Amino acid sequence: MSKKMGRMLDMTAGNPFKLLLRFATPLFLGNLLQQVYNVADTAIAGHMLGDAALAQIGATAALYSLITNLAFGMNNGLALPVSQAFGAKDPARLKQSVAWMTLLSGAFALVLTACSFFTRYPLLRALQPPQDVFSGAMDYLSVILIGIPLTMAYNLEAALLQAVGNSRTPLILLLISSALNIALDVLFLGPLHMGVGGAAIATILAQGVSAVGDLIYIGRNYPELRFGREDLKAPRGFAGDMFATGLSMALMISIYNIGDVILQGSINRLGNAYIAAQVAARRLAELIYTPGSALGTAMATYSSQNFGAGKRTRITQGLKMALLIYSVWWGIAMALTFTLGRSAVELITGSGDPVVLSAATQYLHINIPMIPPMAVLITLRSMLQGIRHRISPLLCSSIEMIGKIIFALWIVPVSGYVAVCVCEPITWVVCCAFICAVVFKNRRELDDRYLEAQSPSSR
């Protein structure tokens, strides 16, 4: 296997702190850019179209997150066998993994698009948005759903590059598409007067540009990842195992979003001001959560490569370094939230409504201090996925989903928006305790001596 170290990063040797930081930094910047252009959608819509447009976008936010996280999780899960083959220095298995990753991801995209598009009306109706918001929300949602194949294509190519250690190229292409997205937002919402549907079209077109750029780059620079029809002739059970891995991560990442969708219904019943506040607060919170997402992806790739290479002790070392990096970011996030939080809400929403500004700021002041249990949760859950633990991360996400459903059905209707603010921090603490117990129970698997004990010669 050729070693273009500028394009590939072998994380099975070297300092774990430097490797994780080197790999996670472009991921962080990429996720940050992703959130920036989500914020751009919100800010431009809010300033150009007013609070009503914010409510239209916000009414679909949880459903949009559920669908995009399914796409993101599926591709990241399918990429784990690619990382393991890369770590094991097995070029034949690498090509087989890439071939089946592409086929399975394409099939999943088609099924997801068809199922979600043709059920979009009852799905949105179930969220109970205010009547004056429904039409604009449907326009926004319809465009987003039609664009799922482009979203999947971009996520597939980015996950494939990240699986072999290249997190820089997706960042560069995302930078280009972010600039394009903002320019199209201004054009579609301004001179062309396309409404919130125009914001959705801008997002999908920008993702399409990234997908085409990544495809050209991979085709020209990665002969290791090119595959033919013969590479689909994998060992029996290979494709099924890959699909199970992909689906497990897709569900792990997105299943708690089902709770978000139900919670969104409760928020929608609180009225337009709280819908606008929630979409602004979530956009800012997700901006702050970007290092966690980056470190989670980095930890999954790092764990997969070292798992494939049989270097399990290094995985524990990587866990400690990932949490150290996260703790530094948390300190920065706290300072930013409590000095600039309200000003950031005003900037994004363009709203003068004191209810919108106060509610969004309250959300940030409650959620950001509770990042530490979320950091442990994301890091450990991603590591477990990397070492082929599928059930416990999924159970953890299910607990989070159940917690949100409980809040949505029984607590938010009684306590109002404050219950929305405390919902996630409480579920993070519960899930963190669960995942820590799982890792402690399976701690022997993170020791190189575990492999020696399992080998036939040791029996």
C-alpha positions as a Markdown table, in Angstrom:
| # | Residue | x | y | z |
|---|---|---|---|---|
| 1 | Met | 0.0 | 0.0 | 0.0 |
| 2 | Ser | 1.5 | 3.4 | -1.0 |
| 3 | Lys | 2.1 | 5.8 | 1.8 |
| 4 | Lys | 1.3 | 9.4 | 0.8 |
| 5 | Met | 1.6 | 10.8 | 4.3 |
| 6 | Gly | 0.3 | 14.2 | 3.2 |
| 7 | Arg | -2.9 | 12.4 | 2.2 |
| 8 | Met | -3.0 | 9.5 | 4.6 |
| 9 | Leu | -2.4 | 9.4 | 8.4 |
| 10 | Asp | -1.5 | 6.1 | 10.0 |
| 11 | Met | -2.6 | 6.4 | 13.7 |
| 12 | Thr | -1.2 | 3.1 | 14.8 |
| 13 | Ala | 2.2 | 4.5 | 15.6 |
| 14 | Gly | 3.3 | 7.8 | 17.1 |
| 15 | Asn | 2.2 | 10.1 | 19.9 |
| 16 | Pro | -1.6 | 9.7 | 20.4 |
| 17 | Phe | -2.0 | 13.3 | 21.6 |
| 18 | Lys | -0.4 | 14.7 | 18.5 |
| 19 | Leu | -2.1 | 12.3 | 16.1 |
| 20 | Leu | -5.6 | 13.0 | 17.5 |
| 21 | Leu | -5.0 | 16.8 | 17.5 |
| 22 | Arg | -3.6 | 16.6 | 14.0 |
| 23 | Phe | -6.6 | 14.6 | 12.8 |
| 24 | Ala | -9.3 | 16.3 | 14.8 |
| 25 | Thr | -8.3 | 19.9 | 14.1 |
| 26 | Pro | -9.4 | 19.9 | 10.4 |
| 27 | Leu | -12.5 | 17.9 | 11.5 |
| 28 | Phe | -13.2 | 20.6 | 14.1 |
| 29 | Leu | -12.7 | 23.4 | 11.6 |
| 30 | Gly | -14.9 | 21.5 | 9.1 |
| 31 | Asn | -17.7 | 21.0 | 11.6 |
| 32 | Leu | -17.3 | 24.6 | 12.6 |
| 33 | Leu | -17.8 | 25.7 | 9.0 |
| 34 | Gln | -20.8 | 23.3 | 8.8 |
| 35 | Gln | -22.4 | 25.0 | 11.7 |
| 36 | Val | -21.4 | 28.5 | 10.5 |
| 37 | Tyr | -23.4 | 28.0 | 7.4 |
| 38 | Asn | -26.2 | 26.6 | 9.4 |
| 39 | Val | -26.0 | 29.8 | 11.4 |
| 40 | Ala | -25.8 | 31.8 | 8.2 |
| 41 | Asp | -29.1 | 30.3 | 7.0 |
| 42 | Thr | -30.7 | 31.3 | 10.3 |
| 43 | Ala | -29.1 | 34.7 | 10.5 |
| 44 | Ile | -29.8 | 35.7 | 6.9 |
| 45 | Ala | -33.4 | 34.4 | 7.1 |
| 46 | Gly | -33.9 | 36.2 | 10.4 |
| 47 | His | -32.5 | 39.5 | 9.2 |
| 48 | Met | -34.1 | 39.4 | 5.7 |
| 49 | Leu | -37.4 | 37.7 | 6.5 |
| 50 | Gly | -38.0 | 38.2 | 10.2 |
| 51 | Asp | -39.0 | 36.0 | 13.2 |
| 52 | Ala | -41.6 | 34.2 | 11.1 |
| 53 | Ala | -38.9 | 32.7 | 8.8 |
| 54 | Leu | -36.9 | 31.7 | 11.9 |
| 55 | Ala | -40.0 | 29.9 | 13.2 |
| 56 | Gln | -40.5 | 28.2 | 9.8 |
| 57 | Ile | -36.9 | 26.9 | 9.7 |
| 58 | Gly | -37.0 | 26.0 | 13.4 |
| 59 | Ala | -40.2 | 24.0 | 13.2 |
| 60 | Thr | -38.4 | 21.5 | 11.0 |
| 61 | Ala | -35.0 | 21.6 | 12.8 |
| 62 | Ala | -35.3 | 18.4 | 14.8 |
| 63 | Leu | -36.7 | 16.4 | 11.8 |
| 64 | Tyr | -33.9 | 17.8 | 9.6 |
| 65 | Ser | -31.3 | 16.8 | 12.2 |
| 66 | Leu | -32.7 | 13.3 | 12.5 |
| 67 | Ile | -32.5 | 12.7 | 8.7 |
| 68 | Thr | -29.0 | 14.2 | 8.2 |
| 69 | Asn | -27.7 | 12.4 | 11.3 |
| 70 | Leu | -28.9 | 9.1 | 9.8 |
| 71 | Ala | -26.9 | 9.9 | 6.6 |
| 72 | Phe | -23.8 | 11.0 | 8.6 |
| 73 | Gly | -23.9 | 8.1 | 10.9 |
| 74 | Met | -24.4 | 5.5 | 8.2 |
| 75 | Asn | -21.4 | 6.7 | 6.3 |
| 76 | Asn | -19.2 | 7.0 | 9.3 |
| 77 | Gly | -20.2 | 3.5 | 10.4 |
| 78 | Leu | -19.5 | 2.1 | 7.0 |
| 79 | Ala | -16.1 | 3.8 | 7.1 |
| 80 | Leu | -15.0 | 1.9 | 10.2 |
| 81 | Pro | -14.2 | -1.4 | 8.3 |
| 82 | Val | -12.2 | 0.8 | 5.9 |
| 83 | Ser | -10.2 | 2.2 | 8.8 |
| 84 | Gln | -9.6 | -1.3 | 10.2 |
| 85 | Ala | -8.4 | -2.6 | 6.8 |
| 86 | Phe | -6.1 | 0.5 | 6.5 |
| 87 | Gly | -4.7 | -0.1 | 10.0 |
| 88 | Ala | -4.2 | -3.8 | 9.2 |
| 89 | Lys | -2.3 | -2.9 | 6.0 |
| 90 | Asp | -4.6 | -5.1 | 3.9 |
| 91 | Pro | -5.0 | -3.5 | 0.4 |
| 92 | Ala | -7.4 | -6.2 | -0.9 |
| 93 | Arg | -9.8 | -5.8 | 2.1 |
| 94 | Leu | -9.5 | -2.1 | 1.8 |
| 95 | Lys | -10.8 | -2.1 | -1.8 |
| 96 | Gln | -13.6 | -4.5 | -0.8 |
| 97 | Ser | -14.6 | -2.3 | 2.0 |
| 98 | Val | -14.7 | 0.8 | -0.2 |
| 99 | Ala | -16.7 | -1.0 | -2.8 |
| 100 | Trp | -19.4 | -2.1 | -0.4 |
| 101 | Met | -19.4 | 1.2 | 1.5 |
| 102 | Thr | -20.3 | 2.9 | -1.8 |
| 103 | Leu | -22.9 | 0.4 | -2.8 |
| 104 | Leu | -24.6 | 0.3 | 0.6 |
| 105 | Ser | -24.5 | 4.0 | 1.1 |
| 106 | Gly | -26.1 | 4.6 | -2.3 |
| 107 | Ala | -28.9 | 2.2 | -1.6 |
| 108 | Phe | -29.5 | 3.7 | 1.9 |
| 109 | Ala | -29.7 | 7.2 | 0.3 |
| 110 | Leu | -32.4 | 6.1 | -2.1 |
| 111 | Val | -34.5 | 4.4 | 0.5 |
| 112 | Leu | -34.1 | 7.3 | 3.0 |
| 113 | Thr | -35.1 | 9.9 | 0.3 |
| 114 | Ala | -38.1 | 8.0 | -0.8 |
| 115 | Cys | -39.4 | 7.1 | 2.7 |
| 116 | Ser | -38.9 | 10.6 | 4.1 |
| 117 | Phe | -40.2 | 12.6 | 1.1 |
| 118 | Phe | -43.4 | 10.7 | 0.7 |
| 119 | Thr | -44.2 | 10.9 | 4.4 |
| 120 | Arg | -43.1 | 14.5 | 4.9 |
| 121 | Tyr | -46.7 | 15.9 | 5.3 |
| 122 | Pro | -47.7 | 13.6 | 8.2 |
| 123 | Leu | -44.3 | 13.9 | 9.7 |
| 124 | Leu | -44.5 | 17.7 | 9.8 |
| 125 | Arg | -48.1 | 17.6 | 10.9 |
| 126 | Ala | -47.1 | 15.4 | 13.8 |
| 127 | Leu | -44.7 | 18.2 | 15.0 |
| 128 | Gln | -47.8 | 20.5 | 15.4 |
| 129 | Pro | -46.2 | 23.7 | 14.1 |
| 130 | Pro | -48.4 | 26.8 | 14.3 |
| 131 | Gln | -50.7 | 27.1 | 11.3 |
| 132 | Asp | -49.0 | 30.3 | 10.0 |
| 133 | Val | -45.7 | 28.5 | 10.0 |
| 134 | Phe | -46.8 | 25.2 | 8.3 |
| 135 | Ser | -46.6 | 26.2 | 4.6 |
| 136 | Gly | -43.1 | 27.8 | 4.8 |
| 137 | Ala | -41.8 | 24.9 | 6.9 |
| 138 | Met | -43.1 | 22.4 | 4.3 |
| 139 | Asp | -41.3 | 24.3 | 1.5 |
| 140 | Tyr | -38.0 | 24.2 | 3.5 |
| 141 | Leu | -38.4 | 20.5 | 4.4 |
| 142 | Ser | -39.3 | 19.3 | 0.9 |
| 143 | Val | -36.2 | 20.8 | -0.6 |
| 144 | Ile | -34.0 | 19.3 | 2.1 |
| 145 | Leu | -35.4 | 15.8 | 1.6 |
| 146 | Ile | -35.0 | 15.9 | -2.2 |
| 147 | Gly | -31.3 | 16.8 | -1.6 |
| 148 | Ile | -30.6 | 13.7 | 0.6 |
| 149 | Pro | -28.6 | 11.9 | -2.1 |
| 150 | Leu | -26.2 | 14.9 | -2.4 |
| 151 | Thr | -25.9 | 15.1 | 1.4 |
| 152 | Met | -25.1 | 11.3 | 1.5 |
| 153 | Ala | -22.6 | 11.6 | -1.3 |
| 154 | Tyr | -20.7 | 14.4 | 0.4 |
| 155 | Asn | -20.8 | 12.5 | 3.8 |
| 156 | Leu | -19.6 | 9.3 | 2.0 |
| 157 | Glu | -16.6 | 10.9 | 0.5 |
| 158 | Ala | -15.6 | 12.8 | 3.6 |
| 159 | Ala | -15.9 | 9.7 | 5.7 |
| 160 | Leu | -13.9 | 7.7 | 3.2 |
| 161 | Leu | -11.0 | 10.3 | 3.3 |
| 162 | Gln | -11.2 | 10.5 | 7.1 |
| 163 | Ala | -11.0 | 6.7 | 7.4 |
| 164 | Val | -7.5 | 6.8 | 5.8 |
| 165 | Gly | -6.5 | 9.8 | 7.9 |
| 166 | Asn | -7.2 | 12.7 | 5.6 |
| 167 | Ser | -9.3 | 15.2 | 7.4 |
| 168 | Arg | -7.8 | 18.2 | 5.6 |
| 169 | Thr | -9.3 | 17.9 | 2.1 |
| 170 | Pro | -12.9 | 17.7 | 3.2 |
| 171 | Leu | -12.2 | 20.9 | 5.2 |
| 172 | Ile | -10.9 | 22.8 | 2.1 |
| 173 | Leu | -13.9 | 21.8 | 0.0 |
| 174 | Leu | -16.3 | 22.6 | 2.9 |
| 175 | Leu | -14.8 | 26.1 | 3.1 |
| 176 | Ile | -15.6 | 26.6 | -0.5 |
| 177 | Ser | -19.1 | 25.3 | -0.2 |
| 178 | Ser | -19.7 | 27.4 | 2.9 |
| 179 | Ala | -18.8 | 30.6 | 1.1 |
| 180 | Leu | -21.1 | 29.5 | -1.8 |
| 181 | Asn | -23.9 | 28.7 | 0.6 |
| 182 | Ile | -23.8 | 32.2 | 2.2 |
| 183 | Ala | -23.6 | 33.9 | -1.2 |
| 184 | Leu | -26.6 | 31.8 | -2.5 |
| 185 | Asp | -28.5 | 32.6 | 0.7 |
| 186 | Val | -28.2 | 36.3 | 0.1 |
| 187 | Leu | -29.1 | 35.9 | -3.5 |
| 188 | Phe | -32.1 | 33.6 | -3.1 |
| 189 | Leu | -33.6 | 35.4 | 0.0 |
| 190 | Gly | -32.8 | 38.9 | -1.2 |
| 191 | Pro | -33.1 | 39.8 | -4.9 |
| 192 | Leu | -34.9 | 36.5 | -5.9 |
| 193 | His | -37.4 | 36.6 | -3.0 |
| 194 | Met | -37.5 | 32.8 | -2.7 |
| 195 | Gly | -38.3 | 32.6 | 1.0 |
| 196 | Val | -37.1 | 29.9 | 3.3 |
| 197 | Gly | -37.2 | 27.3 | 0.5 |
| 198 | Gly | -34.4 | 29.4 | -1.1 |
| 199 | Ala | -32.3 | 28.8 | 2.1 |
| 200 | Ala | -32.8 | 25.1 | 1.7 |
| 201 | Ile | -31.8 | 25.2 | -2.0 |
| 202 | Ala | -28.7 | 27.1 | -1.1 |
| 203 | Thr | -27.7 | 24.4 | 1.4 |
| 204 | Ile | -28.3 | 21.5 | -1.0 |
| 205 | Leu | -26.4 | 23.2 | -3.9 |
| 206 | Ala | -23.4 | 23.9 | -1.6 |
| 207 | Gln | -23.3 | 20.3 | -0.4 |
| 208 | Gly | -23.4 | 19.2 | -4.1 |
| 209 | Val | -20.4 | 21.3 | -4.9 |
| 210 | Ser | -18.5 | 19.6 | -2.0 |
| 211 | Ala | -19.5 | 16.2 | -3.2 |
| 212 | Val | -18.3 | 16.7 | -6.8 |
| 213 | Gly | -15.0 | 18.2 | -5.5 |
| 214 | Asp | -14.3 | 15.3 | -3.2 |
| 215 | Leu | -15.1 | 12.8 | -5.9 |
| 216 | Ile | -12.7 | 14.4 | -8.3 |
| 217 | Tyr | -10.0 | 14.6 | -5.7 |
| 218 | Ile | -10.3 | 10.9 | -4.6 |
| 219 | Gly | -10.4 | 9.7 | -8.2 |
| 220 | Arg | -7.1 | 11.6 | -9.0 |
| 221 | Asn | -5.2 | 11.0 | -5.8 |
| 222 | Tyr | -6.2 | 7.7 | -4.2 |
| 223 | Pro | -5.5 | 4.6 | -6.4 |
| 224 | Glu | -5.8 | 2.6 | -3.2 |
| 225 | Leu | -9.5 | 3.5 | -2.9 |
| 226 | Arg | -10.5 | 2.7 | -6.5 |
| 227 | Phe | -12.4 | -0.4 | -6.9 |
| 228 | Gly | -13.8 | -2.6 | -9.7 |
| 229 | Arg | -16.6 | -5.1 | -10.0 |
| 230 | Glu | -14.3 | -7.9 | -8.8 |
| 231 | Asp | -14.0 | -6.1 | -5.4 |
| 232 | Leu | -17.7 | -6.8 | -4.7 |
| 233 | Lys | -16.8 | -10.5 | -4.5 |
| 234 | Ala | -16.1 | -10.3 | -0.8 |
| 235 | Pro | -16.2 | -13.2 | 1.7 |
| 236 | Arg | -19.6 | -14.5 | 2.8 |
| 237 | Gly | -21.1 | -12.2 | 5.5 |
| 238 | Phe | -18.8 | -9.3 | 4.6 |
| 239 | Ala | -21.5 | -7.0 | 3.3 |
| 240 | Gly | -24.0 | -7.9 | 6.0 |
| 241 | Asp | -21.4 | -7.2 | 8.7 |
| 242 | Met | -20.6 | -3.8 | 7.1 |
| 243 | Phe | -24.2 | -2.9 | 6.9 |
| 244 | Ala | -24.7 | -3.8 | 10.5 |
| 245 | Thr | -21.8 | -1.6 | 11.5 |
| 246 | Gly | -23.1 | 1.3 | 9.4 |
| 247 | Leu | -26.7 | 1.0 | 10.7 |
| 248 | Ser | -25.5 | 0.7 | 14.3 |
| 249 | Met | -23.6 | 4.0 | 14.1 |
| 250 | Ala | -26.5 | 5.6 | 12.1 |
| 251 | Leu | -28.9 | 4.6 | 14.9 |
| 252 | Met | -26.5 | 5.5 | 17.6 |
| 253 | Ile | -26.1 | 9.1 | 16.3 |
| 254 | Ser | -29.7 | 9.6 | 15.2 |
| 255 | Ile | -31.9 | 7.6 | 17.5 |
| 256 | Tyr | -31.9 | 10.2 | 20.2 |
| 257 | Asn | -33.0 | 12.7 | 17.5 |
| 258 | Ile | -36.3 | 10.8 | 17.5 |
| 259 | Gly | -36.6 | 12.3 | 21.0 |
| 260 | Asp | -35.7 | 15.7 | 19.6 |
| 261 | Val | -38.5 | 15.4 | 17.0 |
| 262 | Ile | -41.0 | 14.7 | 19.7 |
| 263 | Leu | -39.5 | 17.4 | 21.9 |
| 264 | Gln | -39.7 | 19.8 | 19.0 |
| 265 | Gly | -43.5 | 19.2 | 18.9 |
| 266 | Ser | -43.7 | 20.3 | 22.5 |
| 267 | Ile | -41.6 | 23.4 | 21.7 |
| 268 | Asn | -43.9 | 24.2 | 18.7 |
| 269 | Arg | -46.9 | 24.3 | 21.0 |
| 270 | Leu | -45.2 | 26.9 | 23.2 |
| 271 | Gly | -45.5 | 29.4 | 20.3 |
| 272 | Asn | -43.5 | 31.2 | 17.6 |
| 273 | Ala | -41.3 | 33.1 | 20.0 |
| 274 | Tyr | -40.0 | 29.9 | 21.6 |
| 275 | Ile | -39.6 | 28.2 | 18.3 |
| 276 | Ala | -37.4 | 31.2 | 17.1 |
| 277 | Ala | -35.5 | 31.1 | 20.4 |
| 278 | Gln | -34.8 | 27.4 | 20.2 |
| 279 | Val | -33.5 | 27.5 | 16.7 |
| 280 | Ala | -31.1 | 30.3 | 17.5 |
| 281 | Ala | -30.0 | 28.7 | 20.8 |
| 282 | Arg | -29.5 | 25.3 | 19.1 |
| 283 | Arg | -27.5 | 26.8 | 16.3 |
| 284 | Leu | -25.1 | 28.5 | 18.8 |
| 285 | Ala | -25.0 | 25.4 | 21.0 |
| 286 | Glu | -24.1 | 23.2 | 18.1 |
| 287 | Leu | -21.4 | 25.6 | 17.1 |
| 288 | Ile | -19.9 | 25.1 | 20.6 |
| 289 | Tyr | -20.4 | 21.3 | 20.4 |
| 290 | Thr | -18.3 | 21.0 | 17.2 |
| 291 | Pro | -15.1 | 20.0 | 19.0 |
| 292 | Gly | -17.0 | 17.1 | 20.5 |
| 293 | Ser | -18.3 | 15.9 | 17.2 |
| 294 | Ala | -14.8 | 16.2 | 15.7 |
| 295 | Leu | -13.1 | 14.3 | 18.6 |
| 296 | Gly | -15.8 | 11.6 | 18.4 |
| 297 | Thr | -15.1 | 11.0 | 14.8 |
| 298 | Ala | -11.4 | 11.2 | 15.4 |
| 299 | Met | -11.7 | 8.7 | 18.3 |
| 300 | Ala | -13.7 | 6.3 | 16.2 |
| 301 | Thr | -11.1 | 6.4 | 13.4 |
| 302 | Tyr | -8.2 | 6.2 | 15.8 |
| 303 | Ser | -9.8 | 3.2 | 17.6 |
| 304 | Ser | -10.6 | 1.4 | 14.4 |
| 305 | Gln | -7.1 | 1.7 | 13.0 |
| 306 | Asn | -5.5 | 0.5 | 16.2 |
| 307 | Phe | -8.1 | -2.2 | 16.6 |
| 308 | Gly | -7.3 | -3.4 | 13.1 |
| 309 | Ala | -3.6 | -3.3 | 13.9 |
| 310 | Gly | -4.0 | -5.2 | 17.2 |
| 311 | Lys | -2.7 | -2.2 | 19.3 |
| 312 | Arg | -5.4 | -2.0 | 21.9 |
| 313 | Thr | -3.4 | -0.3 | 24.7 |
| 314 | Arg | -3.0 | 2.7 | 22.5 |
| 315 | Ile | -6.7 | 3.1 | 22.4 |
| 316 | Thr | -6.8 | 3.9 | 26.1 |
| 317 | Gln | -4.0 | 6.3 | 25.7 |
| 318 | Gly | -6.0 | 8.0 | 22.9 |
| 319 | Leu | -9.1 | 8.3 | 25.2 |
| 320 | Lys | -7.1 | 10.2 | 27.8 |
| 321 | Met | -5.7 | 12.6 | 25.3 |
| 322 | Ala | -9.2 | 13.2 | 23.7 |
| 323 | Leu | -10.7 | 14.1 | 27.0 |
| 324 | Leu | -7.8 | 16.4 | 27.8 |
| 325 | Ile | -8.3 | 18.3 | 24.5 |
| 326 | Tyr | -12.0 | 18.5 | 25.2 |
| 327 | Ser | -11.5 | 19.9 | 28.7 |
| 328 | Val | -9.4 | 22.8 | 27.3 |
| 329 | Trp | -12.2 | 23.7 | 24.8 |
| 330 | Trp | -14.8 | 23.6 | 27.6 |
| 331 | Gly | -13.0 | 26.3 | 29.4 |
| 332 | Ile | -13.0 | 28.5 | 26.3 |
| 333 | Ala | -16.6 | 27.7 | 25.6 |
| 334 | Met | -17.7 | 28.7 | 29.1 |
| 335 | Ala | -15.9 | 32.1 | 28.8 |
| 336 | Leu | -17.5 | 32.8 | 25.4 |
| 337 | Thr | -21.0 | 31.8 | 26.5 |
| 338 | Phe | -21.1 | 34.0 | 29.6 |
| 339 | Thr | -19.5 | 37.0 | 28.0 |
| 340 | Leu | -20.9 | 37.0 | 24.5 |
| 341 | Gly | -24.0 | 34.6 | 24.6 |
| 342 | Arg | -26.8 | 37.2 | 24.5 |
| 343 | Ser | -25.0 | 39.4 | 21.9 |
| 344 | Ala | -24.6 | 36.3 | 19.7 |
| 345 | Val | -28.3 | 35.5 | 20.0 |
| 346 | Glu | -29.1 | 39.1 | 19.0 |
| 347 | Leu | -26.7 | 38.9 | 16.0 |
| 348 | Ile | -28.2 | 35.6 | 14.7 |
| 349 | Thr | -31.9 | 36.3 | 15.2 |
| 350 | Gly | -32.0 | 40.0 | 14.4 |
| 351 | Ser | -34.9 | 40.0 | 16.8 |
| 352 | Gly | -35.9 | 42.6 | 19.3 |
| 353 | Asp | -38.4 | 40.3 | 21.1 |
| 354 | Pro | -37.3 | 40.0 | 24.7 |
| 355 | Val | -38.8 | 36.6 | 25.0 |
| 356 | Val | -36.8 | 35.3 | 22.1 |
| 357 | Leu | -33.5 | 36.8 | 23.4 |
| 358 | Ser | -34.1 | 35.8 | 27.1 |
| 359 | Ala | -35.1 | 32.2 | 26.3 |
| 360 | Ala | -32.2 | 31.5 | 23.9 |
| 361 | Thr | -29.7 | 32.9 | 26.4 |
| 362 | Gln | -31.2 | 30.8 | 29.2 |
| 363 | Tyr | -30.8 | 27.7 | 27.1 |
| 364 | Leu | -27.0 | 28.4 | 26.5 |
| 365 | His | -26.4 | 29.3 | 30.2 |
| 366 | Ile | -27.8 | 25.9 | 31.3 |
| 367 | Asn | -26.4 | 23.6 | 28.6 |
| 368 | Ile | -22.8 | 24.8 | 28.1 |
| 369 | Pro | -21.7 | 24.3 | 31.7 |
| 370 | Met | -22.9 | 20.6 | 31.3 |
| 371 | Ile | -20.5 | 19.8 | 28.5 |
| 372 | Pro | -18.2 | 17.5 | 30.6 |
| 373 | Pro | -20.6 | 14.6 | 30.9 |
| 374 | Met | -21.4 | 15.0 | 27.2 |
| 375 | Ala | -17.7 | 14.9 | 26.4 |
| 376 | Val | -17.1 | 11.7 | 28.2 |
| 377 | Leu | -20.3 | 10.2 | 26.6 |
| 378 | Ile | -19.3 | 11.1 | 23.0 |
| 379 | Thr | -15.7 | 10.0 | 23.4 |
| 380 | Leu | -16.4 | 6.6 | 25.0 |
| 381 | Arg | -19.4 | 5.9 | 22.7 |
| 382 | Ser | -17.3 | 6.6 | 19.6 |
| 383 | Met | -14.4 | 4.4 | 20.9 |
| 384 | Leu | -16.8 | 1.5 | 21.5 |
| 385 | Gln | -18.0 | 1.8 | 17.9 |
| 386 | Gly | -14.4 | 1.7 | 16.7 |
| 387 | Ile | -13.7 | -1.6 | 18.5 |
| 388 | Arg | -16.9 | -3.2 | 17.1 |
| 389 | His | -19.2 | -2.8 | 20.1 |
| 390 | Arg | -22.5 | -2.1 | 18.4 |
| 391 | Ile | -25.2 | -2.8 | 21.0 |
| 392 | Ser | -24.1 | -0.7 | 24.0 |
| 393 | Pro | -23.7 | 2.6 | 22.1 |
| 394 | Leu | -27.1 | 2.0 | 20.6 |
| 395 | Leu | -28.6 | 1.3 | 24.1 |
| 396 | Cys | -27.0 | 4.5 | 25.3 |
| 397 | Ser | -28.6 | 6.6 | 22.5 |
| 398 | Ser | -31.9 | 4.8 | 23.3 |
| 399 | Ile | -31.7 | 6.0 | 26.9 |
| 400 | Glu | -31.2 | 9.5 | 25.7 |
| 401 | Met | -34.2 | 9.2 | 23.3 |
| 402 | Ile | -36.4 | 7.9 | 26.1 |
| 403 | Gly | -35.4 | 10.8 | 28.4 |
| 404 | Lys | -36.3 | 13.3 | 25.7 |
| 405 | Ile | -39.7 | 11.7 | 25.1 |
| 406 | Ile | -40.4 | 11.8 | 28.8 |
| 407 | Phe | -39.6 | 15.5 | 28.9 |
| 408 | Ala | -41.6 | 16.2 | 25.8 |
| 409 | Leu | -44.8 | 14.4 | 26.8 |
| 410 | Trp | -45.0 | 15.1 | 30.5 |
| 411 | Ile | -42.5 | 17.7 | 31.8 |
| 412 | Val | -42.4 | 20.5 | 29.1 |
| 413 | Pro | -46.2 | 20.9 | 29.0 |
| 414 | Val | -46.1 | 21.5 | 32.8 |
| 415 | Ser | -42.8 | 23.4 | 33.3 |
| 416 | Gly | -42.5 | 25.3 | 29.9 |
| 417 | Tyr | -39.3 | 26.3 | 28.2 |
| 418 | Val | -37.1 | 25.8 | 31.3 |
| 419 | Ala | -37.7 | 22.0 | 30.9 |
| 420 | Val | -36.5 | 22.2 | 27.3 |
| 421 | Cys | -33.3 | 23.8 | 28.7 |
| 422 | Val | -32.5 | 21.1 | 31.3 |
| 423 | Cys | -33.6 | 18.1 | 29.2 |
| 424 | Glu | -30.3 | 17.3 | 27.5 |
| 425 | Pro | -28.0 | 18.0 | 30.5 |
| 426 | Ile | -30.0 | 15.5 | 32.6 |
| 427 | Thr | -30.0 | 12.8 | 29.8 |
| 428 | Trp | -26.2 | 13.4 | 29.3 |
| 429 | Val | -25.5 | 12.6 | 33.0 |
| 430 | Val | -27.6 | 9.4 | 32.9 |
| 431 | Cys | -26.1 | 8.2 | 29.6 |
| 432 | Cys | -22.5 | 9.1 | 30.8 |
| 433 | Ala | -22.9 | 6.9 | 33.8 |
| 434 | Phe | -24.2 | 4.0 | 31.6 |
| 435 | Ile | -21.4 | 4.2 | 29.1 |
| 436 | Cys | -18.7 | 4.5 | 31.8 |
| 437 | Ala | -20.1 | 1.3 | 33.3 |
| 438 | Val | -20.0 | -0.5 | 29.9 |
| 439 | Val | -16.3 | 0.6 | 29.3 |
| 440 | Phe | -15.3 | -0.5 | 32.9 |
| 441 | Lys | -16.9 | -3.9 | 32.4 |
| 442 | Asn | -15.1 | -4.4 | 29.1 |
| 443 | Arg | -11.8 | -2.7 | 30.1 |
| 444 | Arg | -9.8 | -5.9 | 29.5 |
| 445 | Glu | -10.4 | -5.5 | 25.8 |
| 446 | Leu | -8.4 | -2.3 | 25.8 |
| 447 | Asp | -5.2 | -4.2 | 26.9 |
| 448 | Asp | -2.8 | -5.9 | 24.4 |
| 449 | Arg | -2.6 | -8.9 | 26.8 |
| 450 | Tyr | -6.3 | -9.6 | 26.0 |
| 451 | Leu | -5.3 | -10.6 | 22.4 |
| 452 | Glu | -2.6 | -12.8 | 23.8 |
| 453 | Ala | -5.0 | -14.5 | 26.1 |
| 454 | Gln | -7.4 | -15.1 | 23.2 |
| 455 | Ser | -4.8 | -16.6 | 20.8 |
| 456 | Pro | -4.8 | -20.4 | 20.3 |
| 457 | Ser | -1.2 | -20.8 | 21.4 |
| 458 | Ser | -2.0 | -19.3 | 24.8 |
| 459 | Arg | -4.7 | -22.0 | 25.5 |
